[in-house]
Amino acid sequence: MYTIEMAYARMRELQDMANRSRAHQPATAVRKAKKQRAAKKR
């Protein structure tokens, strides 16, 4: 059985991995990524 808790834990893992991979990129790349995410939310 796949619970909400399991899905949430997996989501957190993926977010942590994404944050780590983004940490060593130049600031401009981070800014571009933020703009793209903001546009998707709308």
Secondary structure as GFF3:
##gff-version 3
##sequence-region A 1 42
A	DSSP	alpha_helix	4	23	.	.	.	ID=ss1
A	DSSP	alpha_helix	27	41	.	.	.	ID=ss2
###
